[in-house]
Amino acid sequence: MNLDFDQLAVEDVSRHFGRRRALSHITFTAARGGILGLLGPNGAGKSTMLAMLATLLKPTTGVIRYGTVDPGSHAPALRARIGILGHDLFLYPELTARENLAFFAGLYHSADAPRDAREALGRAGLADRADDPVSSFSRGMRQRVALERALIHQPRLALLDEPFTGLDDASAAALVARLRALRDGGAIVILATHDLDLAEGLLDQAVFLRDGRMVEAVARPEALRSTYRSVMGRQ
């Protein structure tokens, strides 16, 4: 089974929680070397979609394919090819940045966890704070460590839920640069965001969601804020 998939396909996917329909009949594809944005207001279903892409939730109907692989019994193996950054950063505050990253590298059976942690800290621009506890970091610094935690195993699919929340301008710019490098390295990047200004010029594709339904998908969206207003204003 080849898990080095080049495409992610969401095929007529719905997710219900009892009588509540969180998502209904969503279809889109995302290719390797691209950044796809899930855009929409609170309650649109963005986080639910990311949870399904991460194999943490199963679709009620429809299917998600990773290349030719349907998760089914392969979900645990697929998770080794997926990195996720959610609202919870999943860092141990009492540990240093180096210790956090080495720990997570070890969970993914790294052949050299200290090296991987050192290189990740360099990418995060935090090599000089490597041995400081994460509890002493600003929100932006913790976010940068958490992103590298999510990417420490070089996943094929990176999923980010509101990654710009709480970041200052410098941290946000560093995150945009890291996402572009990730795309250029051949990953599939999918992010849910409210921050249209920071997403401007970053997305190769935008999927607009409202009330759990897909309004439209736009390739290489320009003038993102006005496009958002136009698309979301449709009945």
Rosetta blueprint (number, residue, H / E / L):
1 M L
2 N L
3 L L
4 D L
5 F L
6 D L
7 Q E
8 L E
9 A E
10 V E
11 E E
12 D E
13 V E
14 S E
15 R E
16 H E
17 F E
18 G L
19 R L
20 R E
21 R E
22 A E
23 L E
24 S E
25 H E
26 I E
27 T E
28 F E
29 T E
30 A E
31 A E
32 R L
33 G L
34 G E
35 I E
36 L E
37 G E
38 L E
39 L E
40 G L
41 P L
42 N L
43 G L
44 A L
45 G L
46 K H
47 S H
48 T H
49 M H
50 L H
51 A H
52 M H
53 L H
54 A L
55 T L
56 L L
57 L L
58 K L
59 P L
60 T L
61 T E
62 G E
63 V E
64 I E
65 R E
66 Y E
67 G L
68 T L
69 V E
70 D L
71 P L
72 G H
73 S H
74 H H
75 A H
76 P H
77 A H
78 L H
79 R H
80 A L
81 R L
82 I E
83 G E
84 I E
85 L E
86 G L
87 H L
88 D L
89 L L
90 F L
91 L L
92 Y L
93 P L
94 E L
95 L L
96 T E
97 A H
98 R H
99 E H
100 N H
101 L H
102 A H
103 F H
104 F H
105 A H
106 G H
107 L H
108 Y L
109 H L
110 S L
111 A L
112 D L
113 A H
114 P H
115 R H
116 D H
117 A H
118 R H
119 E H
120 A H
121 L H
122 G H
123 R H
124 A H
125 G L
126 L L
127 A H
128 D H
129 R H
130 A L
131 D L
132 D L
133 P E
134 V H
135 S H
136 S H
137 F L
138 S L
139 R H
140 G H
141 M H
142 R H
143 Q H
144 R H
145 V H
146 A H
147 L H
148 E H
149 R H
150 A H
151 L H
152 I L
153 H L
154 Q L
155 P L
156 R L
157 L E
158 A E
159 L E
160 L E
161 D E
162 E L
163 P L
164 F L
165 T L
166 G L
167 L L
168 D L
169 D H
170 A H
171 S H
172 A H
173 A H
174 A H
175 L H
176 V H
177 A H
178 R H
179 L H
180 R H
181 A H
182 L H
183 R H
184 D H
185 G L
186 G L
187 A L
188 I E
189 V E
190 I E
191 L E
192 A E
193 T L
194 H L
195 D L
196 L H
197 D H
198 L H
199 A H
200 E L
201 G L
202 L L
203 L L
204 D L
205 Q E
206 A E
207 V E
208 F E
209 L E
210 R E
211 D L
212 G L
213 R E
214 M E
215 V E
216 E E
217 A E
218 V E
219 A E
220 R L
221 P L
222 E L
223 A L
224 L H
225 R H
226 S H
227 T H
228 Y H
229 R H
230 S H
231 V H
232 M H
233 G L
234 R L
235 Q L
